[in-house]
Every structure is written in C-alpha cells, then in structure tokens.
Amino acid sequence: MPTALITGAGRGLGAHIARALQPSHDLILGGRGSSSLDGLASSLDGAVTLPVDLTDDDAVAAAVETIDELDVLVHSAGIASSLEPVGETPADEWRALLEINVVAAAELTRLLLPALRSRGGHVVFINSGAGRNVRPGWTPYAASKFALRALADGLRAEEPGLRVTSVFPGRIDTDMQREIVAREGGVYDPARYLRPESVAAAVAQAIAAPADAHPTEIVLRPR
C-alpha cells in the first residue's frame, strides 16, 4: 500500500485524517511523543509513530532520514493565537505562530521532497478560513495561514511532478476549538462547527482522486 505521513496526528483533526486514510495507506503518525499518539498507533493496524518536535530541525532531520519513498504528506500540525489585536501581540507570539504553522511545514517538506518525488507524491496542507480572510483579533494567525497558502502555491508551481492541495476548513469541533471559544468568552456549541470526520473525509477524497486530477484547493464551511 502507499505510505502517508501525517503531522499533528496525536489528537484532533490529524487523528481523524489518520483514521480516514488507514484503510488505503500505511501510516506514519507524526506528533510530540504522547500516550494519545501511541494509543492511536495501537488502534490502527500497522501504523508507526514519528514522535518529534517539528520545531527541532536536527531531530526532524534525523527522524525522517530513512524515509526514501513517500506517497502522501499531510501537514495537520499547527497552533492558534491568543486572539489579541496587532497592537497587543508581542513578537514572541508572531515568531511561535510562524515557526510552527509555516517554517516547520516548509522544512519537513524540504527534507521529504526526494521521497515524495520518487513516488509522484501528494502534499496536503491543512490551512484555515483565516488563510483566505482576516478578522479582527486574528491577524497574527491569519498571517501564518496566508504564508502557508503561499508555501503550497509555490511548491505546486516548482514541483509539477507532485500534487499539492490546500484545505481551507471553517471552524472544526475539536479541543483546540473549545480553547478558542473559551478565550473569546463564548458558549461552546458543537453543532455550529464542522465535524472533524467530515474534514478528514474530504482530505481522503482529495488524495484518492484519479492521478490525472489535481485538487489544488478545497474550501469547507459548516452548513
């Protein structure tokens, strides 16, 4: 079977993407070492873990050194911001958002390009509605997602042998979303948000598209 590496697989959307791809792919589950990552691997037959901090360049390089062929790379790891206006967001938060949401994805992609090229692979970037529109309080996060969109667009132009898909989901019912709503001071209602299973299914469908089809962008919104 083809092999898929999924970052941020320890919880949330990344874990659901792993479950959606498991019937058709051998899985490498990337994430910080945790019991949830190990538990997911145990529940998915044949899955292996890649427990690494994506901001540690040397550790990432060592972790992927033996991956010679790769069919699918899904970038699902990411963080949200504190939802402060530009005038109240310190430089350290800008750096953290860009480091995790953009630089880590760029570096992992760079390291795995030879393996992806060898298989005519598919790179999927889980972006956000914030990667298309900016709302007050979300500027630093949106800036990181706009940059992630540019990374995907540039990679697609530079690597015609690969398929590169950006996924722009609206708000998803995850633990991270609960934390965001708490920061906003709102009342959490799961019915208002996309189910993570639905977003994962869209990712799996894009990956399963026939080879002559290139799904460049997918936009999903709650109904």
C-alpha positions as a printed NumPy array, in Angstrom:
array([[  0.   ,   0.   ,   0.   ],
       [  1.068,   3.621,  -0.408],
       [  2.536,   5.351,   2.633],
       [  1.175,   8.531,   4.252],
       [  2.858,  10.662,   6.893],
       [  0.503,  12.844,   8.921],
       [  1.73 ,  15.526,  11.315],
       [ -0.311,  16.588,  14.314],
       [ -1.709,  13.061,  14.436],
       [ -1.811,  12.817,  18.209],
       [ -5.217,  14.451,  18.512],
       [ -7.931,  16.441,  16.791],
       [ -8.157,  16.626,  13.034],
       [ -4.806,  14.903,  12.477],
       [ -6.025,  11.79 ,  14.288],
       [ -9.222,  11.741,  12.232],
       [ -7.241,  12.078,   8.991],
       [ -5.144,   9.114,  10.068],
       [ -8.275,   7.038,  10.639],
       [ -9.686,   8.084,   7.264],
       [ -6.502,   7.064,   5.431],
       [ -5.836,   3.846,   7.345],
       [ -7.846,   1.538,   5.044],
       [ -5.823,   2.604,   1.997],
       [ -2.388,   3.594,   3.364],
       [  0.434,   2.504,   5.579],
       [  0.64 ,   5.244,   8.185],
       [  3.424,   7.224,   9.825],
       [  1.922,   9.267,  12.659],
       [  3.865,  12.405,  13.457],
       [  3.491,  14.348,  16.685],
       [  5.044,  15.1  ,  20.017],
       [  5.573,  11.871,  21.913],
       [  2.406,  11.202,  23.929],
       [  0.12 ,   8.456,  25.153],
       [ -2.55 ,   9.654,  22.699],
       [ -0.164,   9.272,  19.747],
       [  0.868,   5.806,  20.929],
       [ -2.754,   4.859,  21.545],
       [ -3.79 ,   5.892,  18.062],
       [ -0.951,   3.896,  16.523],
       [ -2.023,   0.838,  18.524],
       [ -5.595,   1.184,  17.273],
       [ -4.557,   1.463,  13.607],
       [ -3.098,  -1.793,  12.38 ],
       [  0.473,  -1.377,  11.145],
       [  0.779,   2.335,  11.959],
       [  4.109,   3.582,  13.289],
       [  4.838,   6.78 ,  15.189],
       [  7.25 ,   9.591,  14.454],
       [  7.497,  11.253,  17.885],
       [  9.34 ,  14.502,  17.232],
       [  9.077,  18.212,  17.943],
       [  8.652,  19.75 ,  14.492],
       [ 10.461,  22.918,  15.561],
       [ 13.628,  20.946,  16.356],
       [ 15.269,  20.905,  12.923],
       [ 18.031,  18.433,  13.824],
       [ 15.612,  15.994,  15.449],
       [ 13.245,  16.172,  12.473],
       [ 16.076,  15.552,  10.011],
       [ 17.203,  12.52 ,  11.996],
       [ 13.645,  11.187,  12.315],
       [ 12.925,  11.212,   8.567],
       [ 16.409,  10.277,   7.356],
       [ 15.434,   6.712,   6.48 ],
       [ 12.235,   7.616,   4.564],
       [ 13.217,   7.015,   0.945],
       [  9.748,   6.851,  -0.605],
       [  6.588,   8.655,   0.452],
       [  3.233,   8.862,  -1.303],
       [  1.395,  11.356,   0.887],
       [  2.442,  14.069,   3.332],
       [ -0.347,  15.742,   5.307],
       [  0.567,  18.851,   7.298],
       [ -2.038,  18.968,  10.064],
       [  0.088,  20.248,  12.95 ],
       [ -0.486,  23.847,  13.966],
       [ -1.326,  26.245,  16.762],
       [ -3.84 ,  29.062,  17.223],
       [ -3.086,  32.542,  18.503],
       [ -4.186,  34.31 ,  21.664],
       [ -6.712,  36.339,  19.64 ],
       [ -5.231,  39.705,  20.569],
       [ -5.127,  42.715,  18.231],
       [ -1.898,  43.59 ,  16.468],
       [ -1.215,  46.323,  18.984],
       [ -1.206,  43.819,  21.844],
       [  0.555,  40.858,  20.225],
       [  4.228,  40.546,  21.242],
       [  6.966,  39.496,  18.849],
       [  7.371,  36.113,  20.557],
       [  3.843,  35.104,  19.598],
       [  4.39 ,  36.099,  15.971],
       [  7.564,  34.008,  15.933],
       [  5.865,  30.978,  17.508],
       [  2.966,  31.061,  15.035],
       [  5.208,  31.386,  12.012],
       [  7.693,  28.8  ,  13.313],
       [  5.1  ,  26.1  ,  13.919],
       [  2.489,  26.882,  11.271],
       [  4.843,  27.703,   8.397],
       [  8.557,  27.114,   8.941],
       [  8.12 ,  23.616,  10.377],
       [  5.917,  22.615,   7.431],
       [  8.39 ,  24.081,   4.941],
       [ 11.358,  22.299,   6.495],
       [  9.639,  18.918,   6.737],
       [  8.54 ,  19.248,   3.122],
       [ 12.079,  20.138,   2.051],
       [ 13.514,  17.12 ,   3.829],
       [ 10.951,  14.756,   2.321],
       [ 10.933,  16.108,  -1.233],
       [ 13.258,  13.389,  -2.582],
       [ 10.972,  10.716,  -1.104],
       [  7.868,  12.429,  -2.478],
       [  9.405,  12.929,  -5.919],
       [ 10.265,   9.241,  -6.106],
       [  6.573,   8.383,  -5.829],
       [  4.997,  11.356,  -7.619],
       [  3.528,  12.14 ,  -4.24 ],
       [  0.794,  14.327,  -2.822],
       [  1.288,  17.078,  -0.217],
       [ -1.753,  18.309,   1.689],
       [ -1.65 ,  21.489,   3.768],
       [ -4.436,  21.894,   6.321],
       [ -4.964,  25.612,   6.208],
       [ -7.922,  27.592,   7.579],
       [-10.572,  30.066,   6.603],
       [ -8.114,  32.537,   8.14 ],
       [ -5.811,  31.737,   5.23 ],
       [ -8.292,  33.493,   2.93 ],
       [ -9.839,  36.214,   5.099],
       [ -8.611,  38.204,   8.097],
       [-10.852,  39.07 ,  11.032],
       [-10.061,  41.447,  13.906],
       [ -8.032,  39.731,  16.591],
       [ -6.863,  37.016,  14.222],
       [ -4.188,  38.919,  12.302],
       [ -1.062,  37.018,  13.502],
       [ -2.735,  33.634,  12.994],
       [ -4.081,  34.685,   9.599],
       [ -0.631,  35.912,   8.58 ],
       [  0.782,  32.453,   9.291],
       [ -2.005,  30.817,   7.281],
       [ -1.612,  33.221,   4.354],
       [  2.079,  32.291,   4.397],
       [  1.161,  28.597,   4.45 ],
       [ -1.028,  29.181,   1.409],
       [  1.921,  30.834,  -0.359],
       [  4.106,  27.857,   0.563],
       [  1.602,  25.471,  -1.026],
       [  1.168,  27.603,  -4.135],
       [  4.907,  27.961,  -4.608],
       [  5.546,  24.257,  -4.079],
       [  2.851,  23.411,  -6.633],
       [  4.49 ,  25.707,  -9.199],
       [  8.007,  24.422,  -8.514],
       [  7.203,  20.697,  -8.325],
       [  4.964,  19.782, -11.297],
       [  5.506,  16.105, -10.577],
       [  3.666,  16.4  ,  -7.256],
       [  0.08 ,  17.139,  -6.366],
       [ -0.299,  19.89 ,  -3.764],
       [ -3.616,  20.594,  -2.058],
       [ -4.566,  23.369,   0.354],
       [ -7.603,  22.643,   2.531],
       [ -9.432,  25.666,   3.964],
       [-11.914,  24.446,   6.566],
       [-14.12 ,  26.648,   8.679],
       [-14.202,  26.095,  12.409],
       [-13.948,  22.443,  13.414],
       [-15.319,  20.738,  16.521],
       [-12.031,  19.928,  18.278],
       [-10.393,  20.509,  21.658],
       [ -8.489,  23.409,  20.099],
       [-11.792,  24.986,  19.07 ],
       [-13.081,  24.68 ,  22.616],
       [ -9.992,  26.537,  23.826],
       [-10.536,  29.277,  21.234],
       [-14.194,  29.748,  22.163],
       [-13.204,  29.927,  25.832],
       [-10.743,  32.72 ,  25.002],
       [-13.497,  34.512,  23.11 ],
       [-15.787,  34.187,  26.121],
       [-18.431,  32.337,  24.138],
       [-20.612,  29.309,  24.819],
       [-19.439,  26.188,  23.013],
       [-21.987,  24.561,  20.714],
       [-20.539,  21.664,  18.671],
       [-23.427,  21.862,  16.213],
       [-22.064,  25.191,  14.937],
       [-18.828,  23.641,  13.704],
       [-17.623,  21.157,  11.13 ],
       [-17.212,  17.604,  12.332],
       [-13.547,  16.568,  12.135],
       [-14.633,  13.348,  10.45 ],
       [-16.137,  15.406,   7.617],
       [-12.931,  17.351,   7.031],
       [-10.897,  14.147,   7.201],
       [-13.195,  12.546,   4.623],
       [-12.621,  15.49 ,   2.26 ],
       [ -8.858,  15.1  ,   2.673],
       [ -9.09 ,  11.373,   1.95 ],
       [-11.219,  12.033,  -1.144],
       [ -8.687,  14.538,  -2.476],
       [ -5.883,  12.029,  -2.004],
       [ -7.947,   9.305,  -3.692],
       [ -8.679,  11.473,  -6.746],
       [ -7.503,   9.85 , -10.003],
       [ -3.938,  10.667, -10.984],
       [ -4.996,  12.956, -13.823],
       [ -6.957,  15.175, -11.399],
       [ -5.166,  17.784,  -9.297],
       [ -7.327,  19.065,  -6.402],
       [ -5.474,  22.301,  -5.712],
       [ -7.839,  23.855,  -3.158],
       [-10.724,  22.612,  -1.032],
       [-12.912,  25.068,   0.892],
       [-15.25 ,  23.666,   3.555],
       [-17.754,  25.579,   5.668],
       [-20.255,  24.444,   8.302],
       [-23.788,  24.216,   6.918]])
